[in-house]
């Protein structure tokens, strides 16, 4: 009996274990492999998801704040209102490609980057991303949004024209500034002027004062003009020209039609100027040297000065 017990144990134990190993070996080996493969896949997927989570904050930080220039703005004013560190000089440095070579010339509608240097690629990325999101599900609402913007622009343009017309007299003409006060008369003599005399009339005007077209006409030029600084020249319906110099900002461009009393810019002290004021001329031609008495011209059109 003891011999059989040992024999039975000897045969049964190894055989049963061998059968289990042979019969279940494939399954036992296969299951861990499958489990390991799934685990490896999960481990590989997890690191792939982590960079995506980290990339979101980076994209958010790279989006700069922007400001759209409106009528009456100038860099110093924007820098003060938006609390730009470094003042208007920093704002101009960051947006030099947008503004151009003259920091005094900023036009309504310009997009300025606040607190970070403007980048063409950075500005382009949001504009491309927004339509791509709206295209699949919100393609229809996008069209009304664009249509709504058009009337808004028309309303702004209409408002400026209407306000300009209301400020003009019955003749359609107005003084270049409200409550005009002449500080330097036409033809005043002195060594301060290259021609030996004053070719226009200077009006008292603090920096940022509204400067208006004296009458209906077409803008001939608007931009930098040497000692005159920022200037606007307008040809009127009677063939005469008016000039507005030393402006801090311009709100019109060459070829634009204007009405009497319409705001065309803001006074300042750009160019060869001793302080903020408006230098105003009336000419028979668009250029320097064809000046006539500006006050007499205004009075001939019913403007009381």
C-alpha distance (Angstrom), angle and dihedral (degrees) to the residues before:
residue distance angle dihedral
X1 . . .
X2 3.74 . .
X3 3.79 88.6 .
X4 3.77 92.1 52.9
X5 3.80 91.2 46.8
X6 3.71 91.5 54.0
X7 3.76 91.9 43.5
X8 3.78 91.8 48.9
X9 3.72 91.0 49.7
X10 3.74 91.5 45.6
X11 3.82 94.1 51.1
X12 3.77 99.3 34.4
X13 3.81 98.1 45.9
X14 3.79 99.5 51.2
X15 3.79 93.9 36.1
X16 3.77 94.2 50.0
X17 3.73 90.1 44.3
X18 3.77 90.0 46.1
X19 3.79 91.2 49.5
X20 3.76 90.5 49.2
X21 3.74 90.2 48.1
X22 3.79 93.0 46.1
X23 3.76 97.3 36.1
X24 3.74 97.5 42.9
X25 3.74 100.0 22.7
X26 3.77 92.7 94.5
X27 3.77 92.0 50.0
X28 3.76 93.6 42.7
X29 3.76 91.7 50.3
X30 3.79 94.6 40.7
X31 3.78 96.3 51.0
X32 3.80 95.9 55.6
X33 3.80 89.5 47.2
X34 3.78 91.8 51.9
X35 3.78 90.8 45.4
X36 3.77 91.3 48.0
X37 3.78 91.5 49.3
X38 3.80 91.1 52.1
X39 3.79 91.2 46.2
X40 3.79 91.5 49.9
X41 3.79 90.3 48.9
X42 3.80 90.9 50.3
X43 3.79 90.9 48.0
X44 3.80 90.6 49.0
X45 3.81 92.4 47.6
X46 3.79 93.0 50.0
X47 3.82 96.1 59.2
X48 3.82 89.3 45.6
X49 3.81 89.8 57.1
X50 3.81 94.2 48.6
X51 3.83 96.7 64.4
X52 3.80 89.0 50.6
X53 3.80 89.7 55.8
X54 3.81 90.7 49.5
X55 3.82 93.2 47.4
X56 3.82 93.6 61.3
X57 3.83 96.7 67.3
X58 3.81 90.1 45.6
X59 3.79 90.9 55.8
X60 3.80 91.3 48.0
X61 3.80 92.2 51.2
X62 3.80 92.5 50.1
X63 3.81 93.3 59.4
X64 3.84 107.2 96.8
X65 3.78 126.0 -152.8
X66 3.79 115.0 -108.5
X67 3.80 134.7 -160.2
X68 3.79 127.4 -156.1
X69 3.81 113.4 -140.0
X70 3.80 115.1 -124.0
X71 3.79 132.3 -168.1
X72 3.80 111.2 -69.0
X73 3.81 95.8 26.7
X74 3.78 125.3 131.2
X75 3.80 128.8 173.8
X76 3.82 96.7 -104.5
X77 3.80 90.9 51.3
X78 3.82 93.4 48.5
X79 3.81 92.6 45.9
X80 3.82 91.0 51.8
X81 3.82 95.1 46.0
X82 3.82 93.7 46.0
X83 3.84 92.9 40.4
X84 3.80 94.6 -125.8
X85 3.80 112.3 -171.6
X86 3.78 106.9 -125.1
X87 3.82 93.9 28.4
X88 3.78 125.4 -123.4
X89 3.80 91.2 -29.0
X90 3.83 90.6 64.1
X91 3.81 91.2 43.3
X92 3.81 90.3 51.6
X93 3.81 93.0 45.6
X94 3.80 91.5 52.4
X95 3.82 92.7 47.5
X96 3.80 102.4 34.2
X97 3.82 92.6 121.6
X98 3.80 89.8 55.4
X99 3.81 99.2 40.6
X100 3.81 98.1 38.5
X101 3.78 130.5 -146.5
X102 3.81 96.7 -38.1
X103 3.83 116.7 64.4
X104 3.80 90.9 -165.1
X105 3.81 92.0 64.2
X106 3.77 111.7 77.9
X107 3.78 120.9 150.0
X108 3.81 128.8 -150.5
X109 3.79 110.0 -96.9
X110 3.82 96.2 34.8
X111 3.83 112.9 137.6
X112 3.81 111.3 -134.6
X113 3.80 123.8 -168.6
X114 3.81 113.0 -133.4
X115 3.80 120.7 -144.3
X116 3.82 96.3 -7.9
X117 3.77 136.0 64.6
X118 3.79 112.9 -91.4
X119 3.80 114.0 -110.2
X120 3.78 125.2 -166.2
X121 3.81 92.2 -150.0
X122 3.80 92.7 48.1
X123 3.78 91.3 51.6
X124 3.77 91.5 46.7
X125 3.81 94.8 51.7
X126 3.84 97.1 63.7
X127 3.78 92.1 44.9
X128 3.81 91.1 54.7
X129 3.81 94.8 42.7
X130 3.80 95.3 52.2
X131 3.83 97.2 57.3
X132 3.84 91.4 44.2
X133 3.80 90.8 58.7
X134 3.77 94.3 43.3
X135 3.80 95.3 44.9
X136 3.84 99.6 73.1
X137 3.80 100.4 42.9
X138 3.80 108.8 8.4
X139 3.78 103.2 38.0
X140 3.80 92.3 122.9
X141 3.84 97.7 50.4
X142 3.84 89.9 50.1
X143 3.80 92.4 66.0
X144 3.84 95.6 55.3
X145 3.82 89.3 47.8
X146 3.81 91.1 58.0
X147 3.77 91.2 45.2
X148 3.78 90.4 51.2
X149 3.81 91.0 54.8
X150 3.79 93.1 57.5
X151 3.83 95.9 60.4
X152 3.81 88.8 47.2
X153 3.80 91.2 58.3
X154 3.78 91.4 45.3
X155 3.78 90.1 50.4
X156 3.81 91.6 52.7
X157 3.79 91.8 48.8
X158 3.79 91.5 46.1
X159 3.79 91.4 49.0
X160 3.80 92.8 52.8
X161 3.79 91.5 47.9
X162 3.78 92.9 47.2
X163 3.81 92.8 47.6
X164 3.81 89.8 49.3
X165 3.80 92.1 50.0
X166 3.78 92.5 49.2
X167 3.81 90.7 54.3
X168 3.81 92.9 53.4
X169 3.78 122.7 86.3
X170 3.79 127.5 -116.1
X171 3.80 89.2 -80.7
X172 3.81 91.2 56.9
X173 3.83 91.2 -111.9
X174 3.81 129.6 113.4
X175 3.80 141.0 175.7
X176 3.83 113.7 -87.5
X177 3.83 90.8 -118.1
X178 3.78 133.6 24.6
X179 3.82 115.5 -97.9
X180 3.82 91.8 9.7
X181 3.78 117.5 -143.5
X182 3.82 116.8 -179.0
X183 3.81 111.5 -143.1
X184 3.83 99.3 173.8
X185 3.79 119.4 30.3
X186 3.78 127.0 -137.6
X187 3.80 114.1 -89.8
X188 3.80 94.0 17.7
X189 3.81 106.3 159.0
X190 3.78 127.5 -129.6
X191 3.80 146.8 119.7
X192 3.81 91.0 -101.4
X193 3.80 90.6 82.3
X194 3.79 123.9 65.5
X195 3.80 91.6 -139.0
X196 3.81 91.0 51.8
X197 3.79 92.4 -113.9
X198 3.80 140.4 56.6
X199 3.81 109.5 -90.0
X200 3.80 95.2 -160.5
X201 3.79 144.3 12.0
X202 3.79 123.3 -83.8
X203 3.80 117.8 -140.1
X204 3.79 124.5 -158.5
X205 3.81 107.1 -110.2
X206 3.78 129.8 154.4
X207 3.79 115.8 -136.8
X208 3.81 109.5 -76.8
X209 3.82 96.2 27.2
X210 3.80 114.7 147.7
X211 3.82 112.4 -101.8
X212 3.82 116.0 -158.8
X213 3.77 136.6 -163.0
X214 3.78 107.8 -106.0
X215 3.80 92.5 -140.7
X216 3.80 146.1 -9.8
X217 3.77 115.5 -61.0
X218 3.80 147.6 105.8
X219 3.81 127.2 -73.8
X220 3.81 108.9 -114.5
X221 3.80 96.7 -176.8
X222 3.79 139.1 -5.0
X223 3.79 121.0 -176.3
X224 3.77 146.5 62.3
X225 3.80 117.1 -19.3
X226 3.79 111.0 176.7
X227 3.81 113.9 -110.9
X228 3.81 90.0 9.0
X229 3.80 90.3 61.9
X230 3.78 112.9 -158.7
X231 3.78 108.4 3.4
X232 3.80 141.4 172.2
X233 3.81 123.4 -151.8
X234 3.82 119.4 -165.2
X235 3.81 129.4 -170.8
X236 3.80 112.3 -145.6
X237 3.78 130.7 -149.1
X238 3.83 91.8 -101.2
X239 3.83 91.0 58.3
X240 3.81 95.3 -105.1
X241 3.80 124.6 123.1
X242 3.80 131.9 -137.4
X243 3.81 125.6 -158.2
X244 3.84 129.0 -158.6
X245 3.83 115.9 -168.5
X246 3.84 143.1 -174.1
X247 3.82 91.9 32.3
X248 3.80 120.6 169.1
X249 3.82 92.7 -148.3
X250 3.80 139.2 5.5
X251 3.80 127.0 -136.4
X252 3.80 101.1 -178.4
X253 3.78 135.9 57.2
X254 3.82 136.5 -150.2
X255 3.80 113.8 -72.1
X256 3.81 94.5 23.8
X257 3.82 118.8 132.5
X258 3.79 115.2 -130.6
X259 3.79 135.4 -173.6
X260 3.77 130.2 -137.2
X261 3.79 110.6 -80.1
X262 3.83 94.4 16.7
X263 3.80 114.8 140.8
X264 3.80 111.0 -111.8
X265 3.80 101.4 170.9
X266 3.80 147.5 -36.4
X267 3.78 127.6 -83.9
X268 3.77 121.3 -111.9
X269 3.79 144.2 139.5
X270 3.81 105.2 -90.8
X271 3.80 121.8 145.2
X272 3.81 121.7 12.0
X273 3.79 98.4 -9.8
X274 3.79 135.1 137.6
X275 3.81 93.2 -151.4
X276 3.82 144.4 -29.9
X277 3.81 113.5 -43.4
X278 3.80 141.0 115.4
X279 3.79 118.9 -99.8
X280 3.82 106.4 -157.6
X281 3.79 128.6 -172.0
X282 3.80 137.5 176.9
X283 3.80 115.5 -154.0
X284 3.77 140.8 -179.6
X285 3.83 88.2 -136.1
X286 3.80 135.7 26.0
X287 3.81 96.1 -103.5
X288 3.78 139.2 72.0
X289 3.82 116.5 -81.3
X290 3.82 99.1 42.4
X291 3.81 96.3 86.9
X292 3.81 126.9 146.6
X293 3.81 131.2 -176.8
X294 3.85 103.4 -66.2
X295 3.80 96.3 -164.4
X296 3.80 92.2 51.7
X297 3.81 89.3 49.6
X298 3.81 92.6 51.9
X299 3.79 92.3 48.3
X300 3.81 90.2 50.6
X301 3.80 86.5 60.4
X302 3.79 94.6 50.6
X303 3.81 98.5 -96.7
X304 3.78 111.6 141.7
X305 3.81 113.5 -140.1
